[in-house]
């Protein structure tokens, strides 16, 4: 079998979807500014997502806890995923509800000046909606990486980064790019003296 045409089509789709991110300039700049301010005030970033988005949440948290770029060695930055270990996830799912898997650790860990970053391709996951509502009650800034017109999550998010696609793979690829770009720019702001 020859997959060349499928490959070309998906590559073209990927490039076109990434190009639509130029329309998010205002939201990207807001995200960079707000995360920078939060970290300067000793806040932390709390990430969450389901499935592939849970992996993205862990990935982005690791970039700040360890290292984002190999040529920049800095002190670790406070970031954590709310998709905790298997014991916590299964205990919460069994004893309470799968809808509470982000809510429980959020309530335990959130503090003043923190930022909640939700990653969801549908924007309709109950566990994401629940934690966004709780963040609103606690006056915690929320940034949501979304797809599919934002779903229900856009109603409860302060900053909405909506990828203009209904294809999960394309949305996730854009979320990874956006996450890396935003975190790099925040790192540049925090380390500006060193980077001169």
Residue pairs with C-beta under 8 A, 6 or more apart in sequence:
13 167
13 170
14 170
14 173
17 163
17 164
17 165
17 167
17 170
17 171
17 173
17 174
18 173
18 174
18 177
20 163
20 164
20 165
21 28
21 163
21 174
21 177
21 178
23 164
24 161
24 162
24 178
27 159
27 160
27 161
28 161
28 178
28 181
28 182
30 159
31 143
31 159
31 161
31 182
32 182
32 185
32 186
32 189
34 115
34 141
34 143
34 159
35 45
35 115
35 143
35 182
35 183
35 186
36 186
36 189
36 190
38 44
38 45
38 113
38 114
38 115
38 141
39 45
39 77
39 78
39 186
39 190
40 190
41 113
42 78
42 113
43 78
43 111
43 112
43 113
43 114
43 115
44 78
44 79
44 80
44 111
44 114
44 115
45 61
45 64
45 77
45 78
45 79
45 80
45 114
45 115
45 117
46 79
46 80
46 81
46 82
46 106
46 109
46 110
46 114
46 115
46 116
46 117
47 56
47 57
47 58
47 60
47 61
47 79
47 80
47 81
47 82
47 117
47 118
47 119
48 54
48 57
48 81
48 82
48 83
48 102
48 106
48 116
48 117
48 118
48 119
48 127
48 128
48 131
49 55
49 56
49 57
49 83
49 118
49 119
49 120
49 128
49 145
50 83
50 120
50 125
50 127
50 128
52 121
52 168
52 172
53 119
53 120
53 121
53 145
53 172
53 175
54 81
54 83
56 119
56 145
56 172
56 175
56 176
56 179
57 81
57 82
57 83
57 117
57 119
58 81
58 83
59 176
59 179
60 79
60 117
60 179
60 180
60 183
61 79
61 80
61 81
63 79
63 180
63 183
64 76
64 77
64 78
64 79
64 183
65 76
65 77
65 78
65 79
65 80
66 76
67 73
67 74
68 180
68 183
68 184
68 187
69 184
69 187
72 187
72 191
74 187
74 190
74 191
74 194
77 187
77 190
80 109
82 101
82 102
82 105
82 106
82 109
82 131
83 89
83 101
83 102
84 101
84 105
88 101
88 104
88 105
89 101
92 98
92 100
92 101
92 104
93 101
96 104
98 126
98 127
99 126
99 127
99 130
100 127
100 130
101 127
102 127
102 128
102 130
102 131
103 127
103 130
103 131
103 134
106 116
106 131
106 134
106 135
107 134
110 116
110 135
110 138
110 140
114 140
114 141
115 140
115 141
115 142
115 143
116 131
116 132
116 135
116 140
116 141
116 142
116 143
117 142
117 143
117 144
117 145
118 128
118 131
118 132
118 142
118 143
118 144
118 145
118 153
118 157
119 144
119 145
119 175
119 179
120 128
120 144
120 145
120 146
120 147
120 151
120 153
121 146
121 147
121 148
121 168
121 171
121 172
121 175
122 147
122 148
122 151
123 144
123 146
123 147
123 148
123 149
123 150
123 151
123 152
123 153
123 154
123 162
124 151
124 152
124 153
125 153
128 144
128 153
129 152
129 153
129 156
132 142
132 144
132 153
132 156
132 157
133 156
135 141
135 142
135 156
136 142
136 156
141 158
141 159
142 156
142 157
142 158
142 159
143 157
143 158
143 159
143 161
144 150
144 153
144 154
144 157
144 159
144 160
144 161
145 161
145 163
145 175
145 178
145 179
146 153
146 154
146 157
146 160
146 161
146 162
146 163
147 162
147 163
147 165
147 166
147 168
147 171
147 174
147 175
148 165
148 166
148 171
149 162
150 157
150 160
150 162
153 160
154 160
154 162
161 175
161 178
163 170
163 171
163 174
163 175
163 178
165 171
165 174
188 195
